Amino acid sequence: MTKKRNNFTLIGTENLQVLGSVKQNRSLEEWKEQVQEQSKHSRKSTKTSIIEGIFFGQAIGDALGLGTEFMSKKQVAAYYPDGYKFYNQMVQDHFRSRFEAGNWTDDTDQFLCIVDSILAAGGVDAVAFAKELRRWFATNPQDIGTNVFRVVSRRDFEQFPFRASQAVWEESGREAAANGALMRTTILGAWQFWDADAVRQNTETIAKVTHWDPRCIGSCVIVTSIISTLLREGEPLSLNKILKIANRYDERIAPFVIAANDGNIEKLKLDEPNSIGYTLKTLSAALWAYFNVPAKHFEKGILAIINQGGDADTNAAVAGSLLGAKFGCHRIPEKLIEGLNEKALLAEKCNAFIKKMEENQKDCLTKDYLN
């Protein structure tokens, strides 16, 4: 059963059909192949598979990407002559020796902080997320970005997160635009996916808790808008629509979107030393995957990004989450899921999120859409 309001369709769990796309100019044959593949997995709702894909794509990209994080492409080739392909290949240098193969990093930790804040508060709330982030910070995590560290360390952060975030940005000369918000926010494309404005507002809220720069906020909104459109409308968000979102936030975003639409990943220069950790670099990596990676090649797409080096765990976490949403969890090779050390925890969090989301959807139907 579907309910219509304001020219969009709110689709129930069992009725959602997401066909996805391979590229903006995909062929009819590719389209038919994907439709047929989706039909093979009709026992589990497509919406559930998409959300599982967001969770597991995020964690897999993060944990795999750790193996080449902060390396140049030349260093990646030196450490992994045949290419980096699986968790257990990870070299145990000074940085990586703190982690076990199959562990994720702060990217997915903070992703789960968002999930936990939604479960606790029943929705998106800046202070609730700030509390979860501060609680995580108190565990002395092995990996944390500079910008997040500076914001969360401020005395007033937990009570006034926006004030703390803006202050750190101002102190940077309004130049700080790290990828620490983008690395965690893909899940907000699923929460209230039936309401595009709510997705945008929720994403802005959580991004601004630690990252005030419009490039950071715009990067996050682009990715969550892609995901919510897949869930809400059953089709991919076009390049032109992505560019419209980009230009609402900052004119510096669009060139990175356009570059990502090119099939040549080398042109993105993901290991460029002066821009490692830049939100627009990570956005370009994720969008490159979105525009160019076909449904059968989740693994190849993620590994292509990871073997470029740079901020590989974050680049692959966002790309993995986006591809997981685009193609569904069933497209992710089982070995990549099994290789995660905390896969049971991730599944538990995912199931709790889906339950809470469905409760919220029913509540919205009762309060708003049927009145």
C-alpha positions as CSV (number, residue, x, y, z in Angstrom):
1,M,0.0,0.0,0.0
2,T,1.3,3.5,-0.9
3,K,0.3,6.9,0.5
4,K,0.9,10.0,-1.6
5,R,1.5,13.5,-0.4
6,N,3.3,16.5,-1.9
7,N,3.9,14.7,-5.2
8,F,6.0,11.9,-3.7
9,T,5.3,8.3,-2.7
10,L,5.9,6.9,0.7
11,I,6.6,3.2,0.1
12,G,6.0,0.5,2.6
13,T,8.7,-2.0,3.5
14,E,7.5,-4.9,1.4
15,N,6.6,-2.8,-1.7
16,L,9.8,-0.9,-2.2
17,Q,11.6,-1.7,-5.4
18,V,14.9,-0.1,-6.1
19,L,16.3,-0.8,-9.5
20,G,19.5,1.4,-9.2
21,S,21.8,2.1,-12.2
22,V,25.2,1.3,-13.4
23,K,25.9,4.7,-14.9
24,Q,23.9,7.7,-16.0
25,N,24.0,6.3,-19.6
26,R,23.4,2.6,-18.7
27,S,22.3,0.3,-21.5
28,L,18.9,-1.4,-21.6
29,E,20.6,-4.8,-21.2
30,E,22.4,-3.7,-18.0
31,W,19.0,-2.4,-16.6
32,K,17.2,-5.6,-17.3
33,E,20.1,-7.6,-15.8
34,Q,19.8,-5.7,-12.5
35,V,16.0,-6.0,-12.4
36,Q,16.3,-9.8,-12.8
37,E,19.0,-9.9,-10.1
38,Q,16.7,-8.0,-7.7
39,S,13.9,-10.4,-8.3
40,K,16.1,-13.3,-7.1
41,H,16.2,-11.7,-3.7
42,S,12.6,-10.8,-3.3
43,R,12.2,-12.7,0.0
44,K,14.0,-9.9,1.8
45,S,12.6,-6.4,1.1
46,T,14.8,-4.2,-1.0
47,K,14.6,-1.5,1.6
48,T,16.1,-3.8,4.2
49,S,18.9,-4.8,1.8
50,I,19.7,-1.2,1.1
51,I,20.0,-0.3,4.7
52,E,22.1,-3.3,5.5
53,G,24.2,-2.3,2.5
54,I,24.7,1.2,4.0
55,F,25.9,-0.4,7.3
56,F,28.1,-3.1,6.0
57,G,29.4,-1.1,3.0
58,Q,30.5,1.5,5.4
59,A,32.3,-0.9,7.8
60,I,33.9,-2.9,5.0
61,G,35.3,0.1,3.2
62,D,36.6,1.5,6.5
63,A,38.2,-1.7,7.7
64,L,39.7,-2.6,4.2
65,G,40.9,1.0,3.6
66,L,42.9,1.0,6.8
67,G,45.4,-1.2,5.0
68,T,46.5,1.7,2.8
69,E,45.4,4.8,4.8
70,F,47.9,7.7,4.5
71,M,50.0,5.9,1.9
72,S,50.9,7.3,-1.5
73,K,50.0,5.2,-4.5
74,K,53.7,4.3,-4.9
75,Q,53.9,3.2,-1.2
76,V,50.8,1.0,-1.7
77,A,52.4,-0.7,-4.7
78,A,55.6,-1.2,-2.7
79,Y,53.9,-2.7,0.3
80,Y,51.4,-4.7,-1.8
81,P,53.0,-5.6,-5.1
82,D,50.0,-7.7,-6.2
83,G,47.5,-5.2,-4.9
84,Y,45.8,-4.9,-1.6
85,K,42.8,-7.2,-1.6
86,F,41.9,-8.4,1.9
87,Y,42.0,-7.5,5.6
88,N,44.7,-10.0,6.5
89,Q,47.2,-8.5,4.1
90,M,47.4,-5.3,6.2
91,V,51.0,-4.4,6.9
92,Q,51.8,-3.9,10.6
93,D,53.7,-0.6,10.6
94,H,53.7,1.9,13.5
95,F,50.3,3.3,12.6
96,R,48.5,0.0,11.7
97,S,49.9,-2.1,14.5
98,R,47.3,-0.6,16.8
99,F,44.6,-2.4,14.9
100,E,43.7,-6.0,14.2
101,A,42.9,-7.0,10.6
102,G,39.1,-6.7,10.2
103,N,38.7,-3.8,12.6
104,W,37.1,-0.6,11.5
105,T,38.2,2.8,12.6
106,D,36.7,6.1,13.9
107,D,34.7,6.5,10.7
108,T,32.4,3.6,11.6
109,D,32.6,4.3,15.3
110,Q,31.1,7.8,14.6
111,F,28.6,6.3,12.2
112,L,27.4,4.1,15.0
113,C,27.3,7.1,17.4
114,I,24.7,8.6,15.0
115,V,22.8,5.4,15.1
116,D,22.9,5.2,18.9
117,S,21.8,8.8,19.2
118,I,18.8,8.1,17.0
119,L,17.9,5.0,19.0
120,A,18.2,6.9,22.2
121,A,16.4,10.1,21.2
122,G,13.9,8.6,18.8
123,G,15.2,10.9,16.1
124,V,18.0,13.2,15.0
125,D,19.1,15.6,17.7
126,A,22.3,17.5,17.8
127,V,22.8,17.3,21.6
128,A,22.0,13.6,21.7
129,F,24.6,13.0,19.0
130,A,27.1,15.2,20.9
131,K,26.6,13.1,24.0
132,E,27.3,9.9,22.1
133,L,30.3,11.4,20.5
134,R,31.7,12.7,23.8
135,R,31.0,9.2,25.4
136,W,33.0,7.6,22.5
137,F,35.8,10.2,22.9
138,A,36.1,9.3,26.6
139,T,37.1,5.7,25.6
140,N,40.3,7.1,24.2
141,P,39.8,5.8,20.6
142,Q,42.8,4.7,18.6
143,D,42.0,7.0,15.7
144,I,40.4,10.4,15.7
145,G,40.6,13.3,13.2
146,T,42.1,16.6,14.2
147,N,39.0,18.7,13.6
148,V,36.7,16.3,15.6
149,F,39.3,16.2,18.4
150,R,39.4,20.0,18.6
151,V,35.6,20.4,18.7
152,V,34.8,17.5,21.1
153,S,37.6,18.7,23.4
154,R,36.0,22.0,24.1
155,R,34.3,22.4,27.4
156,D,31.0,23.6,26.0
157,F,30.7,20.9,23.3
158,E,28.2,18.6,24.9
159,Q,25.8,21.4,25.8
160,F,26.4,23.7,22.9
161,P,27.8,21.6,20.0
162,F,27.1,24.1,17.3
163,R,28.8,26.9,19.2
164,A,31.9,24.7,19.7
165,S,31.9,23.6,16.0
166,Q,31.6,27.1,14.6
167,A,34.3,28.4,17.0
168,V,36.8,25.8,15.8
169,W,36.0,26.7,12.1
170,E,36.4,30.4,12.8
171,E,39.8,29.7,14.5
172,S,40.9,28.0,11.3
173,G,40.3,31.1,9.3
174,R,37.2,29.5,7.9
175,E,39.4,27.1,6.0
176,A,38.9,23.8,7.9
177,A,37.0,21.4,5.6
178,A,37.9,17.9,6.7
179,N,36.0,14.8,5.8
180,G,35.1,13.8,9.4
181,A,31.4,14.7,8.9
182,L,31.1,13.0,5.5
183,M,32.7,9.8,6.8
184,R,29.8,9.1,9.2
185,T,26.6,10.6,7.8
186,T,25.5,8.1,5.1
187,I,22.9,6.5,7.4
188,L,21.0,9.8,7.5
189,G,20.0,9.1,3.9
190,A,17.8,6.3,5.3
191,W,16.3,8.0,8.3
192,Q,13.1,9.7,7.2
193,F,14.0,8.9,3.6
194,W,10.4,9.6,2.5
195,D,10.9,13.3,3.3
196,A,13.6,14.9,1.3
197,D,13.6,18.1,3.3
198,A,13.9,16.2,6.6
199,V,16.9,14.2,5.2
200,R,18.6,17.5,4.3
201,Q,17.8,19.1,7.7
202,N,18.9,16.0,9.6
203,T,22.1,15.8,7.6
204,E,22.9,19.5,8.2
205,T,22.3,19.1,11.9
206,I,24.7,16.2,12.4
207,A,27.4,17.5,10.1
208,K,27.4,20.9,11.9
209,V,28.0,19.2,15.3
210,T,31.7,19.1,14.4
211,H,32.1,20.6,10.9
212,W,30.8,24.1,10.1
213,D,32.2,24.6,6.7
214,P,29.6,24.7,3.9
215,R,31.8,22.3,1.8
216,C,31.5,19.7,4.6
217,I,27.8,20.2,4.9
218,G,27.2,20.1,1.2
219,S,29.3,17.0,0.8
220,C,27.1,15.2,3.3
221,V,23.8,16.4,1.9
222,I,24.8,15.2,-1.6
223,V,25.5,11.7,-0.4
224,T,22.4,11.4,1.9
225,S,20.2,12.8,-0.9
226,I,21.5,10.1,-3.3
227,I,20.6,7.4,-0.7
228,S,17.2,8.8,0.2
229,T,16.3,9.2,-3.5
230,L,17.1,5.5,-4.1
231,L,14.8,4.6,-1.2
232,R,12.1,7.1,-1.9
233,E,11.9,7.1,-5.7
234,G,13.5,3.9,-6.7
235,E,16.0,5.6,-9.1
236,P,19.4,7.2,-8.9
237,L,19.9,10.9,-8.5
238,S,21.2,12.5,-11.7
239,L,24.4,14.4,-12.2
240,N,22.5,17.6,-12.8
241,K,20.5,17.3,-9.6
242,I,23.7,16.5,-7.6
243,L,25.2,19.7,-9.1
244,K,22.2,21.7,-8.1
245,I,22.6,20.5,-4.5
246,A,26.3,21.3,-4.6
247,N,25.8,24.9,-5.8
248,R,23.4,25.6,-3.0
249,Y,26.2,25.1,-0.5
250,D,29.5,26.2,-2.1
251,E,30.7,26.8,-5.6
252,R,33.9,24.9,-4.9
253,I,32.0,21.6,-4.7
254,A,30.9,21.3,-8.3
255,P,34.3,20.7,-10.0
256,F,34.9,17.7,-7.7
257,V,31.4,16.3,-8.7
258,I,32.2,16.7,-12.4
259,A,35.6,15.1,-12.0
260,A,34.0,12.1,-10.3
261,N,31.8,11.5,-13.3
262,D,34.9,10.8,-15.4
263,G,35.7,7.1,-15.5
264,N,39.4,7.7,-14.8
265,I,40.0,7.4,-11.0
266,E,43.6,8.5,-11.5
267,K,42.5,12.0,-12.3
268,L,41.1,12.4,-8.7
269,K,44.6,12.2,-7.3
270,L,43.4,10.7,-4.0
271,D,46.9,10.4,-2.6
272,E,47.8,14.1,-3.2
273,P,49.6,15.0,0.1
274,N,48.2,18.5,0.5
275,S,44.5,17.4,0.2
276,I,44.4,14.1,2.1
277,G,41.4,14.3,4.4
278,Y,39.7,17.0,2.4
279,T,35.9,16.5,2.3
280,L,35.7,17.2,-1.4
281,K,38.4,14.5,-2.1
282,T,36.4,12.0,-0.3
283,L,33.2,13.1,-2.0
284,S,34.8,12.7,-5.4
285,A,36.0,9.1,-4.5
286,A,32.5,8.2,-3.4
287,L,30.8,9.7,-6.4
288,W,33.3,8.1,-8.7
289,A,32.1,4.8,-7.3
290,Y,28.5,5.8,-7.6
291,F,28.8,6.9,-11.3
292,N,31.2,4.3,-12.5
293,V,31.1,1.0,-10.6
294,P,28.6,-1.6,-11.9
295,A,26.5,-3.8,-9.7
296,K,28.6,-6.9,-10.0
297,H,31.8,-5.2,-8.9
298,F,31.3,-3.8,-5.4
299,E,34.6,-5.4,-4.4
300,K,36.5,-4.2,-7.4
301,G,35.2,-0.7,-7.0
302,I,36.1,-0.4,-3.3
303,L,39.6,-1.9,-3.9
304,A,40.2,0.5,-6.8
305,I,39.7,3.4,-4.4
306,I,41.7,1.8,-1.6
307,N,44.7,1.0,-3.9
308,Q,45.0,4.7,-4.7
309,G,46.1,5.4,-1.2
310,G,45.4,8.7,0.6
311,D,42.7,8.8,3.2
312,A,41.7,5.4,2.0
313,D,39.6,4.2,4.9
314,T,37.4,7.2,4.8
315,N,37.2,7.3,1.0
316,A,36.2,3.6,0.9
317,A,33.8,3.9,3.8
318,V,31.7,6.5,2.1
319,A,32.0,4.8,-1.3
320,G,31.2,1.4,0.3
321,S,28.2,2.8,2.0
322,L,26.9,4.5,-1.1
323,L,27.4,1.3,-3.2
324,G,25.8,-0.8,-0.5
325,A,22.8,1.5,-0.8
326,K,22.8,1.5,-4.6
327,F,23.0,-2.2,-5.1
328,G,21.9,-3.7,-1.7
329,C,23.7,-5.8,0.8
330,H,23.3,-9.0,-1.3
331,R,25.8,-7.5,-3.8
332,I,28.5,-7.4,-1.2
333,P,30.7,-10.6,-1.3
334,E,30.1,-12.7,1.8
335,K,33.8,-13.0,2.5
336,L,34.1,-9.2,3.1
337,I,31.3,-9.4,5.7
338,E,32.7,-12.4,7.4
339,G,36.1,-10.8,7.6
340,L,34.8,-8.0,9.9
341,N,35.6,-8.6,13.5
342,E,32.5,-6.9,14.8
343,K,30.0,-8.1,12.2
344,A,27.6,-9.3,14.9
345,L,27.5,-5.9,16.6
346,L,27.0,-4.2,13.3
347,A,24.1,-6.5,12.4
348,E,22.5,-5.9,15.9
349,K,22.8,-2.1,15.4
350,C,21.4,-2.4,11.9
351,N,18.4,-4.4,13.0
352,A,17.6,-2.0,15.8
353,F,17.9,1.0,13.4
354,I,15.5,-0.6,10.9
355,K,13.0,-1.3,13.7
356,K,13.2,2.3,15.0
357,M,12.9,3.6,11.4
358,E,9.8,1.6,10.6
359,E,8.2,2.8,13.9
360,N,9.0,6.4,12.9
361,Q,7.6,5.8,9.4
362,K,4.3,4.5,10.8
363,D,4.2,7.4,13.2
364,C,4.7,9.9,10.4
365,L,2.0,8.2,8.4
366,T,-0.5,8.4,11.3
367,K,0.3,12.0,12.3
368,D,1.0,13.7,8.9
369,Y,0.3,11.7,5.8
370,L,-3.2,10.4,6.6
371,N,-4.5,13.7,8.0
